[in-house]
């Protein structure tokens, strides 16, 4: 769990550390949802394949 909108920053950092890593999908909060609009609600990523 990341607070203060830091999830995407963390995803980018983790995937930059290892070859063959990528962010596969990101679902963002929309207007009038539980989180700040535009921040990460859910993400799928792969590290080293």
HTML snippet that shows the backbone in 3Dmol.js (N, CA, C, O; Angstrom):
<script src="https://3Dmol.org/build/3Dmol-min.js"></script>
<div id="view" style="width:600px;height:400px;position:relative"></div>
<script>
const pdb = `
ATOM      1  N   UNK A   1       0.860  -1.173   0.000  1.00  0.00           N
ATOM      2  CA  UNK A   1       0.000   0.000   0.000  1.00  0.00           C
ATOM      3  C   UNK A   1       0.904   1.234   0.000  1.00  0.00           C
ATOM      4  O   UNK A   1       1.781   1.374   0.852  1.00  0.00           O
ATOM      5  N   UNK A   2       0.681   2.108  -0.950  1.00  0.00           N
ATOM      6  CA  UNK A   2       1.423   3.357  -1.017  1.00  0.00           C
ATOM      7  C   UNK A   2       0.459   4.507  -0.786  1.00  0.00           C
ATOM      8  O   UNK A   2      -0.650   4.517  -1.319  1.00  0.00           O
ATOM      9  N   UNK A   3       0.877   5.450  -0.009  1.00  0.00           N
ATOM     10  CA  UNK A   3       0.044   6.614   0.286  1.00  0.00           C
ATOM     11  C   UNK A   3       0.631   7.843  -0.401  1.00  0.00           C
ATOM     12  O   UNK A   3       1.766   7.819  -0.876  1.00  0.00           O
ATOM     13  N   UNK A   4      -0.134   8.886  -0.446  1.00  0.00           N
ATOM     14  CA  UNK A   4       0.314  10.176  -0.999  1.00  0.00           C
ATOM     15  C   UNK A   4       0.674  10.111  -2.476  1.00  0.00           C
ATOM     16  O   UNK A   4       1.534  10.862  -2.937  1.00  0.00           O
ATOM     17  N   UNK A   5       0.024   9.220  -3.223  1.00  0.00           N
ATOM     18  CA  UNK A   5       0.246   9.174  -4.662  1.00  0.00           C
ATOM     19  C   UNK A   5       1.600   8.667  -5.091  1.00  0.00           C
ATOM     20  O   UNK A   5       2.043   8.979  -6.196  1.00  0.00           O
ATOM     21  N   UNK A   6       2.282   7.889  -4.254  1.00  0.00           N
ATOM     22  CA  UNK A   6       3.640   7.426  -4.547  1.00  0.00           C
ATOM     23  C   UNK A   6       3.704   6.077  -5.255  1.00  0.00           C
ATOM     24  O   UNK A   6       4.797   5.625  -5.595  1.00  0.00           O
ATOM     25  N   UNK A   7       2.582   5.429  -5.486  1.00  0.00           N
ATOM     26  CA  UNK A   7       2.593   4.086  -6.089  1.00  0.00           C
ATOM     27  C   UNK A   7       3.225   4.084  -7.477  1.00  0.00           C
ATOM     28  O   UNK A   7       4.057   3.226  -7.773  1.00  0.00           O
ATOM     29  N   UNK A   8       2.848   5.019  -8.321  1.00  0.00           N
ATOM     30  CA  UNK A   8       3.397   5.026  -9.681  1.00  0.00           C
ATOM     31  C   UNK A   8       4.897   5.316  -9.663  1.00  0.00           C
ATOM     32  O   UNK A   8       5.653   4.745 -10.449  1.00  0.00           O
ATOM     33  N   UNK A   9       5.319   6.189  -8.779  1.00  0.00           N
ATOM     34  CA  UNK A   9       6.752   6.467  -8.630  1.00  0.00           C
ATOM     35  C   UNK A   9       7.494   5.190  -8.228  1.00  0.00           C
ATOM     36  O   UNK A   9       8.569   4.910  -8.759  1.00  0.00           O
ATOM     37  N   UNK A  10       6.944   4.432  -7.317  1.00  0.00           N
ATOM     38  CA  UNK A  10       7.560   3.176  -6.879  1.00  0.00           C
ATOM     39  C   UNK A  10       7.594   2.157  -8.010  1.00  0.00           C
ATOM     40  O   UNK A  10       8.612   1.495  -8.212  1.00  0.00           O
ATOM     41  N   UNK A  11       6.502   2.024  -8.748  1.00  0.00           N
ATOM     42  CA  UNK A  11       6.464   1.093  -9.880  1.00  0.00           C
ATOM     43  C   UNK A  11       7.552   1.428 -10.900  1.00  0.00           C
ATOM     44  O   UNK A  11       8.262   0.540 -11.373  1.00  0.00           O
ATOM     45  N   UNK A  12       7.675   2.691 -11.229  1.00  0.00           N
ATOM     46  CA  UNK A  12       8.702   3.110 -12.184  1.00  0.00           C
ATOM     47  C   UNK A  12      10.101   2.815 -11.658  1.00  0.00           C
ATOM     48  O   UNK A  12      10.975   2.389 -12.414  1.00  0.00           O
ATOM     49  N   UNK A  13      10.313   3.039 -10.373  1.00  0.00           N
ATOM     50  CA  UNK A  13      11.621   2.770  -9.765  1.00  0.00           C
ATOM     51  C   UNK A  13      11.931   1.274  -9.806  1.00  0.00           C
ATOM     52  O   UNK A  13      13.000   0.882 -10.273  1.00  0.00           O
ATOM     53  N   UNK A  14      11.024   0.444  -9.331  1.00  0.00           N
ATOM     54  CA  UNK A  14      11.255  -1.002  -9.294  1.00  0.00           C
ATOM     55  C   UNK A  14      11.523  -1.566 -10.684  1.00  0.00           C
ATOM     56  O   UNK A  14      12.445  -2.362 -10.862  1.00  0.00           O
ATOM     57  N   UNK A  15      10.731  -1.163 -11.662  1.00  0.00           N
ATOM     58  CA  UNK A  15      10.929  -1.707 -13.009  1.00  0.00           C
ATOM     59  C   UNK A  15      12.198  -1.177 -13.672  1.00  0.00           C
ATOM     60  O   UNK A  15      12.712  -1.805 -14.597  1.00  0.00           O
ATOM     61  N   UNK A  16      12.708  -0.041 -13.220  1.00  0.00           N
ATOM     62  CA  UNK A  16      13.954   0.487 -13.783  1.00  0.00           C
ATOM     63  C   UNK A  16      15.187  -0.232 -13.245  1.00  0.00           C
ATOM     64  O   UNK A  16      16.257  -0.154 -13.849  1.00  0.00           O
ATOM     65  N   UNK A  17      15.054  -0.923 -12.129  1.00  0.00           N
ATOM     66  CA  UNK A  17      16.201  -1.574 -11.499  1.00  0.00           C
ATOM     67  C   UNK A  17      16.609  -2.880 -12.166  1.00  0.00           C
ATOM     68  O   UNK A  17      17.778  -3.261 -12.112  1.00  0.00           O
ATOM     69  N   UNK A  18      15.669  -3.562 -12.789  1.00  0.00           N
ATOM     70  CA  UNK A  18      15.941  -4.887 -13.318  1.00  0.00           C
ATOM     71  C   UNK A  18      15.578  -4.972 -14.792  1.00  0.00           C
ATOM     72  O   UNK A  18      14.552  -4.449 -15.226  1.00  0.00           O
ATOM     73  N   UNK A  19      16.436  -5.639 -15.555  1.00  0.00           N
ATOM     74  CA  UNK A  19      16.150  -5.865 -16.973  1.00  0.00           C
ATOM     75  C   UNK A  19      14.911  -6.731 -17.113  1.00  0.00           C
ATOM     76  O   UNK A  19      14.558  -7.471 -16.194  1.00  0.00           O
ATOM     77  N   UNK A  20      14.259  -6.642 -18.243  1.00  0.00           N
ATOM     78  CA  UNK A  20      13.082  -7.441 -18.562  1.00  0.00           C
ATOM     79  C   UNK A  20      11.957  -7.238 -17.546  1.00  0.00           C
ATOM     80  O   UNK A  20      11.268  -8.186 -17.169  1.00  0.00           O
ATOM     81  N   UNK A  21      11.787  -6.006 -17.117  1.00  0.00           N
ATOM     82  CA  UNK A  21      10.717  -5.648 -16.187  1.00  0.00           C
ATOM     83  C   UNK A  21       9.829  -4.604 -16.840  1.00  0.00           C
ATOM     84  O   UNK A  21      10.298  -3.774 -17.619  1.00  0.00           O
ATOM     85  N   UNK A  22       8.540  -4.652 -16.516  1.00  0.00           N
ATOM     86  CA  UNK A  22       7.612  -3.704 -17.134  1.00  0.00           C
ATOM     87  C   UNK A  22       6.348  -3.545 -16.307  1.00  0.00           C
ATOM     88  O   UNK A  22       5.965  -4.427 -15.538  1.00  0.00           O
ATOM     89  N   UNK A  23       5.713  -2.397 -16.487  1.00  0.00           N
ATOM     90  CA  UNK A  23       4.391  -2.164 -15.930  1.00  0.00           C
ATOM     91  C   UNK A  23       3.416  -2.677 -16.981  1.00  0.00           C
ATOM     92  O   UNK A  23       3.409  -2.189 -18.111  1.00  0.00           O
ATOM     93  N   UNK A  24       2.606  -3.641 -16.622  1.00  0.00           N
ATOM     94  CA  UNK A  24       1.676  -4.262 -17.570  1.00  0.00           C
ATOM     95  C   UNK A  24       0.367  -3.499 -17.669  1.00  0.00           C
ATOM     96  O   UNK A  24      -0.189  -3.366 -18.758  1.00  0.00           O
ATOM     97  N   UNK A  25      -0.133  -2.997 -16.544  1.00  0.00           N
ATOM     98  CA  UNK A  25      -1.380  -2.231 -16.570  1.00  0.00           C
ATOM     99  C   UNK A  25      -1.506  -1.382 -15.315  1.00  0.00           C
ATOM    100  O   UNK A  25      -0.988  -1.730 -14.254  1.00  0.00           O
ATOM    101  N   UNK A  26      -2.202  -0.267 -15.458  1.00  0.00           N
ATOM    102  CA  UNK A  26      -2.500   0.617 -14.334  1.00  0.00           C
ATOM    103  C   UNK A  26      -3.962   1.022 -14.435  1.00  0.00           C
ATOM    104  O   UNK A  26      -4.427   1.454 -15.490  1.00  0.00           O
ATOM    105  N   UNK A  27      -4.675   0.880 -13.338  1.00  0.00           N
ATOM    106  CA  UNK A  27      -6.047   1.374 -13.222  1.00  0.00           C
ATOM    107  C   UNK A  27      -5.988   2.570 -12.279  1.00  0.00           C
ATOM    108  O   UNK A  27      -5.463   2.472 -11.170  1.00  0.00           O
ATOM    109  N   UNK A  28      -6.525   3.690 -12.724  1.00  0.00           N
ATOM    110  CA  UNK A  28      -6.458   4.917 -11.940  1.00  0.00           C
ATOM    111  C   UNK A  28      -7.821   5.282 -11.362  1.00  0.00           C
ATOM    112  O   UNK A  28      -8.867   4.945 -11.917  1.00  0.00           O
ATOM    113  N   UNK A  29      -7.774   5.979 -10.231  1.00  0.00           N
ATOM    114  CA  UNK A  29      -9.009   6.491  -9.647  1.00  0.00           C
ATOM    115  C   UNK A  29      -9.590   7.567 -10.547  1.00  0.00           C
ATOM    116  O   UNK A  29      -8.863   8.387 -11.110  1.00  0.00           O
ATOM    117  N   UNK A  30     -10.895   7.552 -10.673  1.00  0.00           N
ATOM    118  CA  UNK A  30     -11.602   8.573 -11.423  1.00  0.00           C
ATOM    119  C   UNK A  30     -12.225   9.583 -10.480  1.00  0.00           C
ATOM    120  O   UNK A  30     -12.046   9.518  -9.264  1.00  0.00           O
ATOM    121  N   UNK A  31     -12.950  10.504 -11.055  1.00  0.00           N
ATOM    122  CA  UNK A  31     -13.643  11.517 -10.261  1.00  0.00           C
ATOM    123  C   UNK A  31     -14.654  10.841  -9.339  1.00  0.00           C
ATOM    124  O   UNK A  31     -15.312   9.876  -9.725  1.00  0.00           O
ATOM    125  N   UNK A  32     -14.768  11.351  -8.139  1.00  0.00           N
ATOM    126  CA  UNK A  32     -15.742  10.870  -7.147  1.00  0.00           C
ATOM    127  C   UNK A  32     -15.512   9.430  -6.713  1.00  0.00           C
ATOM    128  O   UNK A  32     -16.461   8.751  -6.320  1.00  0.00           O
ATOM    129  N   UNK A  33     -14.282   8.950  -6.775  1.00  0.00           N
ATOM    130  CA  UNK A  33     -13.947   7.627  -6.261  1.00  0.00           C
ATOM    131  C   UNK A  33     -13.151   7.784  -4.971  1.00  0.00           C
ATOM    132  O   UNK A  33     -12.832   8.902  -4.567  1.00  0.00           O
ATOM    133  N   UNK A  34     -12.834   6.674  -4.328  1.00  0.00           N
ATOM    134  CA  UNK A  34     -12.238   6.689  -2.988  1.00  0.00           C
ATOM    135  C   UNK A  34     -10.846   7.325  -2.918  1.00  0.00           C
ATOM    136  O   UNK A  34     -10.454   7.814  -1.859  1.00  0.00           O
ATOM    137  N   UNK A  35     -10.096   7.330  -4.015  1.00  0.00           N
ATOM    138  CA  UNK A  35      -8.751   7.902  -4.014  1.00  0.00           C
ATOM    139  C   UNK A  35      -8.697   9.201  -4.781  1.00  0.00           C
ATOM    140  O   UNK A  35      -9.680   9.635  -5.383  1.00  0.00           O
ATOM    141  N   UNK A  36      -7.514   9.820  -4.746  1.00  0.00           N
ATOM    142  CA  UNK A  36      -7.319  11.071  -5.474  1.00  0.00           C
ATOM    143  C   UNK A  36      -7.363  10.786  -6.979  1.00  0.00           C
ATOM    144  O   UNK A  36      -6.681   9.884  -7.466  1.00  0.00           O
ATOM    145  N   UNK A  37      -8.148  11.541  -7.691  1.00  0.00           N
ATOM    146  CA  UNK A  37      -8.323  11.330  -9.129  1.00  0.00           C
ATOM    147  C   UNK A  37      -6.974  11.286  -9.844  1.00  0.00           C
ATOM    148  O   UNK A  37      -6.124  12.154  -9.648  1.00  0.00           O
ATOM    149  N   UNK A  38      -6.793  10.252 -10.681  1.00  0.00           N
ATOM    150  CA  UNK A  38      -5.574  10.107 -11.473  1.00  0.00           C
ATOM    151  C   UNK A  38      -4.486   9.284 -10.814  1.00  0.00           C
ATOM    152  O   UNK A  38      -3.531   8.886 -11.481  1.00  0.00           O
ATOM    153  N   UNK A  39      -4.604   9.014  -9.510  1.00  0.00           N
ATOM    154  CA  UNK A  39      -3.593   8.196  -8.847  1.00  0.00           C
ATOM    155  C   UNK A  39      -3.908   6.717  -9.048  1.00  0.00           C
ATOM    156  O   UNK A  39      -5.008   6.356  -9.465  1.00  0.00           O
ATOM    157  N   UNK A  40      -2.930   5.873  -8.747  1.00  0.00           N
ATOM    158  CA  UNK A  40      -3.043   4.437  -8.996  1.00  0.00           C
ATOM    159  C   UNK A  40      -3.998   3.776  -8.003  1.00  0.00           C
ATOM    160  O   UNK A  40      -3.845   3.892  -6.788  1.00  0.00           O
ATOM    161  N   UNK A  41      -4.991   3.078  -8.566  1.00  0.00           N
ATOM    162  CA  UNK A  41      -5.894   2.258  -7.758  1.00  0.00           C
ATOM    163  C   UNK A  41      -5.352   0.829  -7.696  1.00  0.00           C
ATOM    164  O   UNK A  41      -5.347   0.192  -6.642  1.00  0.00           O
ATOM    165  N   UNK A  42      -4.894   0.342  -8.861  1.00  0.00           N
ATOM    166  CA  UNK A  42      -4.418  -1.037  -8.972  1.00  0.00           C
ATOM    167  C   UNK A  42      -3.416  -1.098 -10.119  1.00  0.00           C
ATOM    168  O   UNK A  42      -3.586  -0.432 -11.140  1.00  0.00           O
ATOM    169  N   UNK A  43      -2.377  -1.898  -9.943  1.00  0.00           N
ATOM    170  CA  UNK A  43      -1.386  -2.038 -11.002  1.00  0.00           C
ATOM    171  C   UNK A  43      -0.879  -3.460 -11.063  1.00  0.00           C
ATOM    172  O   UNK A  43      -0.862  -4.174 -10.060  1.00  0.00           O
ATOM    173  N   UNK A  44      -0.466  -3.866 -12.255  1.00  0.00           N
ATOM    174  CA  UNK A  44       0.158  -5.156 -12.470  1.00  0.00           C
ATOM    175  C   UNK A  44       1.508  -4.878 -13.122  1.00  0.00           C
ATOM    176  O   UNK A  44       1.602  -4.147 -14.108  1.00  0.00           O
ATOM    177  N   UNK A  45       2.563  -5.486 -12.542  1.00  0.00           N
ATOM    178  CA  UNK A  45       3.877  -5.303 -13.139  1.00  0.00           C
ATOM    179  C   UNK A  45       4.658  -6.597 -13.047  1.00  0.00           C
ATOM    180  O   UNK A  45       4.335  -7.482 -12.254  1.00  0.00           O
ATOM    181  N   UNK A  46       5.692  -6.695 -13.871  1.00  0.00           N
ATOM    182  CA  UNK A  46       6.509  -7.887 -13.942  1.00  0.00           C
ATOM    183  C   UNK A  46       7.972  -7.495 -13.707  1.00  0.00           C
ATOM    184  O   UNK A  46       8.461  -6.525 -14.287  1.00  0.00           O
ATOM    185  N   UNK A  47       8.661  -8.252 -12.857  1.00  0.00           N
ATOM    186  CA  UNK A  47      10.079  -8.027 -12.607  1.00  0.00           C
ATOM    187  C   UNK A  47      10.863  -9.223 -13.132  1.00  0.00           C
ATOM    188  O   UNK A  47      10.577 -10.370 -12.788  1.00  0.00           O
ATOM    189  N   UNK A  48      11.850  -8.938 -13.965  1.00  0.00           N
ATOM    190  CA  UNK A  48      12.694  -9.970 -14.572  1.00  0.00           C
ATOM    191  C   UNK A  48      11.876 -11.056 -15.251  1.00  0.00           C
ATOM    192  O   UNK A  48      12.144 -12.249 -15.108  1.00  0.00           O
ATOM    193  N   UNK A  49      10.879 -10.614 -15.986  1.00  0.00           N
ATOM    194  CA  UNK A  49      10.051 -11.518 -16.771  1.00  0.00           C
ATOM    195  C   UNK A  49       9.102 -12.266 -15.893  1.00  0.00           C
ATOM    196  O   UNK A  49       8.319 -13.080 -16.383  1.00  0.00           O
TER     197      UNK A  49
END
`;
const viewer = $3Dmol.createViewer("view");
viewer.addModel(pdb, "pdb");
viewer.setStyle({}, {cartoon: {color: "spectrum"}});
viewer.zoomTo();
viewer.render();
</script>
